[in-house]
Amino acid sequence: MAAKEIYDYVSIVTPDKDVTLSIHPSVPPIVNIPEEVDKKDIIHIGDDGSEERMSHGSGLIFKITIKWNALSEDDAGTILDFWADSDKGYGRVNSFKYDHYDGHTYVVRFDSKMTRERIFAGATYGIDSITLRMLGRIAD
């Protein structure tokens, strides 16, 4: 079986904003980072059980979901700033570069709201399930 990564399926794209989100805290995120893959397909099932299948494009849709359990105030502030700043992610609007844990840099956009929590034991922050849509990769 072939070893494949998201990197192998996405094309080179240019981000809307030339900024890079790179958060690799000393305490890693939850053990699992789900990688969701989907396509824009529509399946119509007839009364007799027959199927009509239509694909709306050849591209795949990749999303990753990260939950950072323990972040420094600086890292938590950086993520909030990327989500809120109009020169960065600006919510779900702008794409930007993201240094992923697999060692590749992708072009992404936020695909979820952001919830930040203050963890008083240890004076850290947590980010609850941020979803990033992988739009492509940078030329490297």
C-alpha positions in Angstrom: 0.0 0.0 0.0 1.3 3.5 -0.9 2.0 6.0 1.8 0.1 9.1 0.9 -0.4 12.6 2.4 -2.8 15.5 1.8 0.3 17.1 0.2 0.1 14.5 -2.6 -3.4 15.5 -3.6 -3.5 19.3 -3.5 -2.1 21.7 -6.0 0.2 24.7 -5.7 -1.9 27.8 -4.9 -1.2 31.4 -3.8 -2.7 32.5 -0.5 -4.8 35.7 -0.2 -2.5 36.9 2.6 1.3 36.2 2.7 1.4 35.3 6.3 2.2 31.9 8.0 0.5 30.4 11.0 3.1 28.2 12.7 2.1 27.0 16.1 4.1 24.0 17.5 3.8 24.2 21.3 5.9 22.1 23.6 2.7 20.4 24.7 1.3 18.9 21.5 -2.3 19.0 20.4 -4.6 16.1 21.2 -3.1 12.8 20.1 -5.3 12.7 16.9 -5.6 15.4 14.3 -8.6 14.2 12.1 -8.1 14.6 8.4 -11.4 14.7 6.6 -11.6 14.2 2.8 -14.7 14.7 0.8 -15.9 15.4 -2.8 -18.8 17.5 -4.2 -20.8 14.5 -5.4 -24.6 14.2 -5.5 -26.3 10.8 -5.4 -30.0 10.6 -6.3 -31.6 7.3 -5.3 -34.7 6.3 -7.2 -37.8 4.6 -5.8 -36.6 1.3 -7.3 -33.2 1.7 -5.6 -31.4 2.7 -8.8 -28.8 5.5 -8.5 -27.9 8.5 -10.5 -24.4 9.8 -9.5 -23.0 13.2 -10.4 -19.6 14.6 -9.5 -19.2 18.4 -9.4 -15.5 18.6 -10.2 -12.5 16.4 -9.9 -11.0 18.1 -6.8 -11.0 16.7 -3.3 -11.9 18.7 -0.2 -9.5 18.3 2.7 -10.1 19.6 6.2 -8.1 19.1 9.4 -9.4 19.7 12.9 -6.9 20.7 15.7 -7.5 21.1 19.4 -4.6 22.7 21.2 -4.9 21.6 24.8 -2.3 23.8 26.4 -0.9 27.0 24.8 1.1 29.9 26.1 -0.6 33.2 26.2 1.5 34.2 23.1 0.5 31.2 21.0 -3.2 31.6 22.0 -3.0 35.3 21.1 -1.4 34.4 17.7 -4.2 32.1 16.8 -6.8 34.6 17.9 -5.1 37.3 15.9 -5.0 35.0 12.8 -8.7 34.4 13.1 -9.7 38.0 13.7 -7.3 40.2 11.8 -8.4 41.4 8.3 -4.7 41.2 7.2 -4.6 37.5 8.1 -7.5 34.9 8.2 -10.3 37.4 9.0 -12.6 34.6 10.1 -13.3 32.3 7.2 -12.6 35.0 4.5 -8.9 35.0 3.7 -6.5 32.2 2.9 -3.0 32.1 4.4 -0.1 29.7 4.9 -0.1 27.0 7.6 2.9 25.0 8.8 1.3 21.6 9.5 2.6 18.9 11.8 3.4 16.7 8.7 6.3 19.0 7.8 4.6 20.7 4.8 3.3 24.2 4.4 -0.3 24.4 3.1 -2.6 27.2 2.0 -5.6 27.1 4.2 -8.5 29.1 5.5 -10.5 28.8 8.7 -13.6 26.7 8.3 -15.0 27.1 11.8 -15.6 29.5 14.6 -12.9 29.9 17.2 -13.3 29.2 20.9 -10.5 30.1 23.2 -10.5 29.1 26.8 -8.4 30.2 29.7 -7.2 27.3 31.8 -6.4 28.7 35.2 -4.4 25.7 36.4 -1.0 26.3 34.9 -2.0 29.7 33.5 -2.4 28.4 30.0 -4.9 28.7 27.2 -6.7 26.1 25.1 -8.2 26.4 21.6 -11.2 24.2 21.1 -11.4 22.4 17.8 -10.3 24.8 15.0 -11.0 23.4 11.5 -8.8 24.4 8.6 -9.8 23.8 5.0 -6.7 22.8 3.0 -6.9 24.8 -0.2 -3.6 23.8 -1.6 0.1 23.9 -0.9 2.9 26.3 -1.4 5.6 25.9 -4.1 8.6 24.4 -2.4 
